[in-house]
Amino acid sequence: MPRSCESLTLEDAKRMLSAAEAKARSLGIAYNIAVVDSGARLIAFVRQDGALIGSIDLAIDKAVTARIFDKTTSELATLAQSGKPLFGIQQSNAGTVVIFGGGIPVFHEGTIVGAVGTSAGTVEQDIEVAEAAVAALW
């Protein structure tokens, strides 16, 4: 029977965190990783031993940003440049919007079900770790 899904579950989040942690270990970087549900509320979070304290809120805010705008945070970064349609968006939502890579919305059969946010490495590494989390699903 096909899975009916409106939001990521705790089990989904645990699978995502595990995959993201494995990717972070392969990069040799301790990561902060957050998973939010379809309502942009935190389901699960992990801070690997030694992960930067300053990246805790960034990981959570990247996940929330990806969910509330249904776009990757790297896509928002492009759209938020001077002269672009979303210039200044990072100032919205009490300044919690993060517009650099590492936040990815999660879709299931065309429906948004949550998002993941990662922070600790370069933007490219953050994207890789977040992509590993999403790839662990379905």
Backbone as a printed PyTorch tensor [residue, N CA C, xyz], in Angstrom:
tensor([[[ 0.8360, -1.1720,  0.0000],
         [ 0.0000,  0.0000,  0.0000],
         [ 0.8880,  1.2450,  0.0000]],

        [[ 0.5810,  2.2240, -0.8660],
         [ 1.4040,  3.4340, -0.9280],
         [ 1.3370,  4.2210,  0.3740]],

        [[ 2.4130,  4.8870,  0.6830],
         [ 2.4920,  5.6790,  1.9060],
         [ 1.7520,  6.9990,  1.7130]],

        [[ 0.8890,  7.3200,  2.6340],
         [ 0.2230,  8.6110,  2.6590],
         [ 0.9920,  9.4790,  3.6420]],

        [[ 1.4710, 10.6250,  3.1720],
         [ 2.3610, 11.4190,  4.0170],
         [ 2.0520, 12.8970,  3.8780]],

        [[ 1.8000, 13.5480,  4.9960],
         [ 1.6170, 14.9900,  4.9990],
         [ 2.7720, 15.6970,  5.6800]],

        [[ 3.5340, 14.9630,  6.4940],
         [ 4.6430, 15.5560,  7.2120],
         [ 5.6900, 14.4890,  7.5090]],

        [[ 6.9180, 14.9260,  7.6270],
         [ 7.9580, 14.0120,  8.0650],
         [ 7.6210, 13.5180,  9.4630]],

        [[ 8.0070, 12.2910,  9.7390],
         [ 7.8000, 11.7090, 11.0620],
         [ 9.1210, 11.7070, 11.8160]],

        [[ 9.0480, 11.3820, 13.0870],
         [10.2720, 11.2580, 13.8740],
         [11.1650, 10.1730, 13.2800]],

        [[10.5750,  9.0840, 12.8400],
         [11.3650,  8.0070, 12.2220],
         [12.0720,  8.5020, 10.9620]],

        [[11.3720,  9.2870, 10.1350],
         [11.9960,  9.8900,  8.9490],
         [13.1670, 10.7730,  9.3670]],

        [[12.9330, 11.5990, 10.3730],
         [13.9670, 12.5240, 10.8360],
         [15.1960, 11.7760, 11.3450]],

        [[14.9730, 10.6900, 12.0830],
         [16.1040,  9.9030, 12.5820],
         [16.9140,  9.3190, 11.4300]],

        [[16.2240,  8.8340, 10.3990],
         [16.9210,  8.2870,  9.2320],
         [17.7230,  9.3900,  8.5290]],

        [[17.1280, 10.5580,  8.4250],
         [17.8140, 11.6860,  7.7950],
         [19.0450, 12.1090,  8.5910]],

        [[18.8950, 12.2060,  9.9040],
         [20.0200, 12.5910, 10.7540],
         [21.1530, 11.5890, 10.6410]],

        [[20.8130, 10.3200, 10.6230],
         [21.8380,  9.2730, 10.5270],
         [22.6310,  9.4070,  9.2280]],

        [[21.9280,  9.6220,  8.1280],
         [22.6020,  9.7600,  6.8350],
         [23.4540, 11.0320,  6.7950]],

        [[22.9220, 12.1100,  7.3390],
         [23.6710, 13.3650,  7.3620],
         [24.9130, 13.2490,  8.2450]],

        [[24.7700, 12.5850,  9.3870],
         [25.9230, 12.3910, 10.2720],
         [27.0100, 11.5760,  9.5800]],

        [[26.6060, 10.5470,  8.8430],
         [27.5800,  9.7220,  8.1280],
         [28.3260, 10.5670,  7.0940]],

        [[27.5950, 11.4200,  6.3770],
         [28.2330, 12.2860,  5.3820],
         [29.1890, 13.2650,  6.0700]],

        [[28.7680, 13.8290,  7.1910],
         [29.6210, 14.7530,  7.9330],
         [30.9040, 14.0670,  8.3840]],

        [[30.7700, 12.8310,  8.8860],
         [31.9670, 12.0690,  9.3020],
         [32.9060, 11.8520,  8.1220]],

        [[32.3280, 11.5670,  6.9460],
         [33.1750, 11.3360,  5.7650],
         [33.9300, 12.6070,  5.3680]],

        [[33.3590, 13.7630,  5.7060],
         [34.0260, 15.0350,  5.4330],
         [35.0000, 15.4190,  6.5430]],

        [[34.9050, 14.7280,  7.6740],
         [35.7720, 15.0260,  8.8070],
         [35.3790, 16.2990,  9.5460]],

        [[34.0860, 16.6280,  9.4990],
         [33.6040, 17.8520, 10.1260],
         [32.4470, 17.5110, 11.0630]],

        [[32.4880, 18.0430, 12.2730],
         [31.3820, 17.8660, 13.2130],
         [30.2680, 18.8420, 12.8360]],

        [[29.0560, 18.3300, 12.6760],
         [27.9380, 19.1090, 12.1460],
         [26.8000, 19.3020, 13.1200]],

        [[26.0350, 20.3600, 12.8720],
         [24.7270, 20.5950, 13.4720],
         [23.7130, 20.3160, 12.3730]],

        [[22.7000, 19.5010, 12.6780],
         [21.7290, 19.0780, 11.6680],
         [20.3370, 19.1660, 12.2820]],

        [[19.4220, 19.8180, 11.5680],
         [18.0510, 19.9930, 12.0520],
         [17.0550, 19.5000, 11.0120]],

        [[15.9820, 18.8980, 11.4880],
         [14.8830, 18.4640, 10.6160],
         [13.5970, 19.0710, 11.1640]],

        [[12.8400, 19.7300, 10.2760],
         [11.5530, 20.3100, 10.6670],
         [10.4290, 19.6180,  9.9080]],

        [[ 9.2240, 19.7140, 10.4690],
         [ 8.0560, 19.1020,  9.8480],
         [ 7.4200, 20.0460,  8.8300]],

        [[ 6.2640, 19.6690,  8.3020],
         [ 5.6140, 20.4800,  7.2770],
         [ 5.1550, 21.8350,  7.8050]],

        [[ 5.0410, 21.9690,  9.1040],
         [ 4.6910, 23.2430,  9.7180],
         [ 5.8950, 24.0560, 10.1350]],

        [[ 7.0830, 23.6340,  9.7260],
         [ 8.3590, 24.3090, 10.0260],
         [ 8.7280, 24.2370, 11.5030]],

        [[ 8.2130, 23.2350, 12.2050],
         [ 8.5420, 23.0370, 13.6180],
         [ 9.5740, 21.9250, 13.7550]],

        [[10.5100, 22.1180, 14.6610],
         [11.6070, 21.1730, 14.8530],
         [11.0960, 19.7910, 15.2500]],

        [[11.5360, 18.7730, 14.5020],
         [11.2590, 17.3730, 14.8510],
         [12.4470, 16.7980, 15.5910]],

        [[13.6420, 17.0310, 15.0220],
         [14.8440, 16.4270, 15.5980],
         [16.0580, 17.2900, 15.2510]],

        [[17.0370, 17.2260, 16.1460],
         [18.2590, 17.9990, 15.9770],
         [19.4030, 17.1940, 16.5530]],

        [[20.5620, 17.2750, 15.9080],
         [21.7530, 16.6530, 16.4710],
         [22.9220, 17.6290, 16.3430]],

        [[23.6820, 17.6950, 17.4080],
         [24.9370, 18.4370, 17.3840],
         [26.0310, 17.4180, 17.6400]],

        [[26.7920, 17.1140, 16.5980],
         [27.8790, 16.1600, 16.7470],
         [28.9220, 16.7450, 17.6990]],

        [[29.6150, 15.8590, 18.3990],
         [30.6520, 16.2880, 19.3310],
         [31.6190, 17.2330, 18.6420]],

        [[31.8010, 18.3950, 19.2330],
         [32.7410, 19.3670, 18.6980],
         [32.1700, 20.3070, 17.6520]],

        [[30.8970, 20.1560, 17.2890],
         [30.3050, 21.0440, 16.2830],
         [30.2460, 22.4720, 16.8150]],

        [[30.3930, 23.4060, 15.9320],
         [30.4090, 24.8190, 16.3030],
         [29.1090, 25.2350, 16.9820]],

        [[29.2340, 25.8940, 18.1130],
         [28.0580, 26.3750, 18.8370],
         [27.3020, 27.4090, 17.9990]],

        [[28.0360, 28.2450, 17.2920],
         [27.4120, 29.2780, 16.4680],
         [26.6060, 28.7310, 15.3090]],

        [[26.7880, 27.4680, 14.9990],
         [26.0590, 26.8550, 13.8860],
         [24.7570, 26.1930, 14.3100]],

        [[24.4860, 26.1260, 15.6020],
         [23.2460, 25.4890, 16.0750],
         [22.0360, 26.2120, 15.4930]],

        [[21.9270, 27.5090, 15.7730],
         [20.7840, 28.2690, 15.2730],
         [20.7780, 28.3390, 13.7510]],

        [[21.9500, 28.3830, 13.1420],
         [21.9980, 28.4250, 11.6800],
         [21.3750, 27.1720, 11.0650]],

        [[21.6890, 26.0110, 11.6100],
         [21.1190, 24.7680, 11.0730],
         [19.6010, 24.7670, 11.2150]],

        [[19.1230, 25.1390, 12.3930],
         [17.6760, 25.1680, 12.6260],
         [17.0200, 26.2060, 11.7160]],

        [[17.5950, 27.3930, 11.6480],
         [17.0090, 28.4570, 10.8290],
         [17.0660, 28.1310,  9.3390]],

        [[18.0840, 27.4210,  8.8900],
         [18.1260, 27.0080,  7.4850],
         [16.9730, 26.0490,  7.1820]],

        [[16.7190, 25.1080,  8.0810],
         [15.6080, 24.1680,  7.8710],
         [14.2820, 24.9160,  7.8390]],

        [[14.0790, 25.8160,  8.7820],
         [12.8330, 26.5900,  8.8300],
         [12.6960, 27.4550,  7.5710]],

        [[13.7710, 28.1170,  7.1740],
         [13.7460, 28.9600,  5.9770],
         [13.3680, 28.1470,  4.7430]],

        [[13.9870, 26.9750,  4.5790],
         [13.6820, 26.1270,  3.4210],
         [12.2130, 25.7320,  3.4090]],

        [[11.6520, 25.4910,  4.5870],
         [10.2530, 25.0890,  4.6570],
         [ 9.2980, 26.2550,  4.4430]],

        [[ 9.5420, 27.3840,  5.0810],
         [ 8.5590, 28.4670,  4.9740],
         [ 8.5390, 29.1160,  3.5920]],

        [[ 9.6330, 28.9740,  2.8400],
         [ 9.6610, 29.5050,  1.4810],
         [ 9.6490, 28.4040,  0.4230]],

        [[ 9.6940, 27.1340,  0.8560],
         [ 9.6560, 25.9890, -0.0580],
         [10.7070, 26.0720, -1.1680]],

        [[11.8730, 26.5690, -0.7820],
         [13.0160, 26.6800, -1.6910],
         [14.2790, 26.3430, -0.9200]],

        [[15.2910, 25.8960, -1.6310],
         [16.5700, 25.6920, -0.9610],
         [17.1020, 27.0560, -0.5290]],

        [[17.8720, 27.0520,  0.5320],
         [18.4340, 28.3240,  0.9840],
         [19.4590, 28.8560, -0.0150]],

        [[20.0850, 27.9720, -0.7810],
         [21.0240, 28.4490, -1.8040],
         [20.2700, 29.1280, -2.9510]],

        [[19.0720, 28.6460, -3.2750],
         [18.2530, 29.3110, -4.2970],
         [17.8190, 30.6920, -3.7930]],

        [[17.4310, 30.7690, -2.5230],
         [17.0610, 32.0610, -1.9420],
         [18.2370, 33.0320, -1.9730]],

        [[19.4500, 32.5180, -1.7750],
         [20.6350, 33.3810, -1.8160],
         [20.7470, 34.0730, -3.1650]],

        [[20.4860, 33.3510, -4.2290],
         [20.5330, 33.9280, -5.5750],
         [19.4340, 34.9660, -5.7600]],

        [[18.2330, 34.6440, -5.2830],
         [17.0840, 35.5360, -5.4540],
         [17.1500, 36.7720, -4.5500]],

        [[18.0070, 36.7340, -3.5330],
         [18.0910, 37.8260, -2.5670],
         [19.2140, 38.8150, -2.8530]],

        [[19.9070, 38.6290, -3.9640],
         [20.9920, 39.5530, -4.3060],
         [20.4320, 40.9180, -4.6990]],

        [[21.2300, 41.9300, -4.5630],
         [20.8190, 43.2860, -4.9270],
         [20.2580, 43.3150, -6.3410]],

        [[19.0960, 43.9080, -6.4880],
         [18.4620, 44.0050, -7.7940],
         [17.5990, 42.8090, -8.1510]],

        [[17.6220, 41.7770, -7.3410],
         [16.8230, 40.5720, -7.5930],
         [15.4920, 40.6660, -6.8510]],

        [[14.5200, 39.8170, -7.2310],
         [13.1640, 39.9530, -6.6950],
         [13.0150, 39.8030, -5.1810]],

        [[13.8990, 39.0740, -4.5220],
         [13.7590, 38.8640, -3.0800],
         [14.8300, 39.5780, -2.2650]],

        [[15.3850, 40.6300, -2.8400],
         [16.4150, 41.3940, -2.1330],
         [15.8900, 41.8210, -0.7630]],

        [[16.6510, 41.5220,  0.2940],
         [16.3010, 41.9040,  1.6490],
         [15.4740, 40.8850,  2.4050]],

        [[15.1530, 39.7600,  1.7680],
         [14.2950, 38.7650,  2.4250],
         [14.8900, 38.2630,  3.7350]],

        [[16.2130, 38.2850,  3.8540],
         [16.8620, 37.8070,  5.0790],
         [16.5240, 38.6660,  6.2850]],

        [[15.9520, 39.8250,  6.0570],
         [15.5350, 40.6890,  7.1580],
         [14.1180, 40.3710,  7.6460]],

        [[13.4310, 39.4970,  6.9340],
         [12.0570, 39.1570,  7.3200],
         [12.0500, 38.1170,  8.4360]],

        [[10.8810, 37.8480,  8.9720],
         [10.7050, 36.8230, 10.0020],
         [11.6490, 37.0320, 11.1790]],

        [[11.6790, 38.2480, 11.6610],
         [12.4970, 38.6250, 12.8180],
         [13.9800, 38.3280, 12.6080]],

        [[14.4150, 38.3670, 11.3450],
         [15.8260, 38.1670, 11.0390],
         [16.3030, 36.7310, 11.1100]],

        [[15.3880, 35.7670, 11.1380],
         [15.7830, 34.3570, 11.2470],
         [15.9390, 33.6710,  9.8970]],

        [[15.6660, 34.3720,  8.8140],
         [15.8050, 33.7910,  7.4820],
         [17.2870, 33.6860,  7.1350]],

        [[17.7090, 32.4990,  6.7220],
         [19.1090, 32.2650,  6.3490],
         [19.1590, 32.0280,  4.8510]],

        [[19.9960, 32.8040,  4.1520],
         [20.0230, 32.7290,  2.6900],
         [21.3700, 32.2590,  2.1430]],

        [[21.9420, 31.2740,  2.7910],
         [23.0760, 30.5950,  2.1730],
         [22.8740, 29.0990,  2.3180]],

        [[23.5260, 28.3450,  1.4520],
         [23.2550, 26.9230,  1.2940],
         [23.3230, 26.0850,  2.5490]],

        [[22.5090, 25.0110,  2.5200],
         [22.4680, 24.0610,  3.6150],
         [21.0570, 23.7900,  4.0940]],

        [[20.0710, 24.5000,  3.5610],
         [18.6700, 24.2450,  3.8780],
         [17.9680, 23.7140,  2.6440]],

        [[17.2780, 22.5830,  2.7950],
         [16.6070, 21.9580,  1.6510],
         [15.2000, 21.5390,  2.0570]],

        [[14.1740, 21.9720,  1.2890],
         [12.8280, 21.4850,  1.5620],
         [12.7190, 20.0210,  1.1400]],

        [[11.8490, 19.2950,  1.8020],
         [11.6500, 17.8770,  1.4770],
         [10.2450, 17.7080,  0.9260]],

        [[10.1730, 17.1190, -0.2570],
         [ 8.9000, 16.8520, -0.9150],
         [ 8.6570, 15.3510, -0.9790]],

        [[ 7.4060, 14.9530, -0.8680],
         [ 7.0150, 13.5600, -1.0730],
         [ 5.8140, 13.5660, -2.0010]],

        [[ 5.9940, 12.9910, -3.1790],
         [ 4.9440, 12.9340, -4.1950],
         [ 4.3540, 14.3150, -4.4560]],

        [[ 5.2310, 15.2900, -4.5770],
         [ 4.8260, 16.6410, -4.9160],
         [ 4.3290, 17.4970, -3.7650]],

        [[ 4.2790, 16.9400, -2.5760],
         [ 3.8050, 17.6720, -1.4020],
         [ 4.9700, 17.9540, -0.4690]],

        [[ 5.0490, 19.1860,  0.0130],
         [ 6.1020, 19.5320,  0.9710],
         [ 5.7850, 18.8750,  2.3080]],

        [[ 6.7760, 18.1850,  2.8500],
         [ 6.5640, 17.4480,  4.0970],
         [ 7.5130, 17.8800,  5.2080]],

        [[ 8.4190, 18.8070,  4.9180],
         [ 9.3690, 19.2670,  5.9120],
         [10.6120, 19.8100,  5.2520]],

        [[11.6890, 19.8810,  6.0370],
         [12.9540, 20.3940,  5.5110],
         [14.0930, 19.9920,  6.4340]],

        [[15.2950, 20.1060,  5.9000],
         [16.5020, 19.8350,  6.6770],
         [17.4200, 21.0440,  6.5700]],

        [[18.1600, 21.2980,  7.6430],
         [19.1580, 22.3590,  7.6410],
         [20.4390, 21.8490,  8.2700]],

        [[21.5620, 22.2250,  7.6800],
         [22.8630, 21.7780,  8.1850],
         [23.8100, 22.9770,  8.2540]],

        [[24.7340, 22.9200,  9.2170],
         [25.6950, 24.0080,  9.3250],
         [26.9440, 23.5420, 10.0510]],

        [[28.1020, 23.9190,  9.5120],
         [29.4070, 23.7070, 10.1370],
         [30.5530, 23.8370,  9.1490]],

        [[30.3300, 23.4660,  7.8940],
         [31.4100, 23.4940,  6.9090],
         [31.2630, 24.6750,  5.9680]],

        [[31.8040, 24.5090,  4.7720],
         [31.5990, 25.5060,  3.7260],
         [30.1540, 25.3890,  3.2420]],

        [[29.7130, 26.3580,  2.4840],
         [28.3580, 26.2920,  1.9190],
         [28.1970, 25.0090,  1.1030]],

        [[29.1930, 24.6870,  0.3040],
         [29.1230, 23.4820, -0.5250],
         [29.0220, 22.2240,  0.3370]],

        [[29.7950, 22.1650,  1.4130],
         [29.7400, 21.0060,  2.3120],
         [28.3900, 20.9330,  3.0310]],

        [[27.8760, 22.0810,  3.4440],
         [26.5670, 22.0930,  4.0920],
         [25.4980, 21.5440,  3.1490]],

        [[25.5660, 21.9210,  1.8880],
         [24.6140, 21.4100,  0.8940],
         [24.7700, 19.8990,  0.7460]],

        [[26.0090, 19.4110,  0.6710],
         [26.2500, 17.9670,  0.5500],
         [25.6510, 17.1900,  1.7190]],

        [[25.8390, 17.6840,  2.9290],
         [25.3280, 17.0050,  4.1170],
         [23.8020, 17.0100,  4.1130]],

        [[23.2100, 18.1450,  3.7360],
         [21.7430, 18.2270,  3.6590],
         [21.1950, 17.3080,  2.5660]],

        [[21.8780, 17.2510,  1.4320],
         [21.4350, 16.3620,  0.3440],
         [21.5030, 14.8940,  0.7660]],

        [[22.5040, 14.5380,  1.5530],
         [22.6080, 13.1680,  2.0530],
         [21.4130, 12.8290,  2.9380]],

        [[20.9770, 13.8040,  3.7300],
         [19.8090, 13.5840,  4.5940],
         [18.5680, 13.3210,  3.7560]],

        [[18.3490, 14.1340,  2.7390],
         [17.1630, 13.9820,  1.8920],
         [17.2150, 12.6560,  1.1180]],

        [[18.3860, 12.2900,  0.6720],
         [18.5490, 11.0560, -0.1080],
         [18.2220,  9.8060,  0.7080]],

        [[18.2430,  9.9220,  2.0180],
         [17.9460,  8.7600,  2.8850],
         [16.4600,  8.3970,  2.8880]],

        [[15.6380,  9.2720,  2.3400],
         [14.1990,  9.0340,  2.3220],
         [13.7540,  8.3890,  1.0160]],

        [[12.7070,  7.6490,  1.0780],
         [12.0050,  7.0790, -0.0590],
         [12.9330,  6.5270, -1.0940]]])
